[in-house]
């Protein structure tokens, strides 16, 4: 049970209200800042479940690529998973990820849809991370229990899809662009049904020069939100060259100058901070924060969210973190694992808080990529929202 600063009853009333509020730029239930100040330490408000390590693609940027397989064994039951998640009484959101959560109809019927139905029965906001390249009816069979359908879209031209999506595949199909056409058609069909489709683009040397064109395509397809992230240098993506901070900044400015004002732009794991000693970084942070329909999300991983494998029960800070399991739900509760993580040296090193900027500190992979020598505990916001 959570220890509250506002009183136990008020805490649960506020959490219940947050679950009911419409998702939008003014209310992002995955952002850990939403519950700052409600308890003495960060609340565990989000669980992400890895439902499979199978996938029909082998993308060059895949941050879980080394874990992908063609065959897998389930070592725990959904009932064991439900029992442990039931113990967490502060949840707001629930995400399903992979691999590809719709890799087979059997996976959808036996794992993906039951998990989503469980989450919605608890009143949680739900998200599915998918490549959306499989038959439409497979997604339609679970979409009524999904609040956010999250996809990756990094393709300025069809040929780029063929290059990216099969980068680590043993061979390419005869028509390597066919699945992009299906993805586009699926986006349009689901958007027409009122589905909240959120398209993520990773900022790489391939996407940065064309980020405005990718954004325009995402808007044309009917996506409600465009998520922008730097490359996560994990697994397959370790082999890719990272863009410099200057290159990332140029791409962000180009996107903002040419964006569709009707599409919500969400910057996740944003590598520019209000506490930066570099004036250009602070200026860019202020520019982003001043734009309508534009937000910077505080990193959920390890700040309000844990990832759990529905195959093994292993619990991670993030599905792509190279930290190894924090524990296993067969042996202990999410609460025990969460407490141990928050007390760890790693969490203490990067969990900081600048109220003026509504910032909870950097993502671990951003630190490893760009800020290895920074002592975040000594910094303070130099500009404010």
Secondary structure, DSSP 8 states (H G I E B T S, - for coil): ---BSS-HHHHHHHHHHHHHS--BTTB-TT-GGGGTTSBSS----EEEEE--S--S---TT-TTGGG--S-----S-HHHHHHHHHT-TT--EEEEESS-TTSSHHHIIIIIHHHHHHHHHTT-EEEEE----S-HHHHHTTGGG-SEEEEE---SSHHHHHHHHTTTSSS--TTTTHHHHHHHHHHHHHHHTT--EEEEEEE-TTTGGGHHHHHHHHHHHT-SEEEEEE---SGGGGGS----HHHHHHHHHHHHHH--TTSEEEEES-S--TT-S-HHHHHHHHHHHHSTTEEEE---BTTTEEEEETTT-EEESSTT-TT--SEETTTS-HHHHHHHHHTSHHHHHH---BGGGTB----HHHHHHH-TT--GGG---SS--
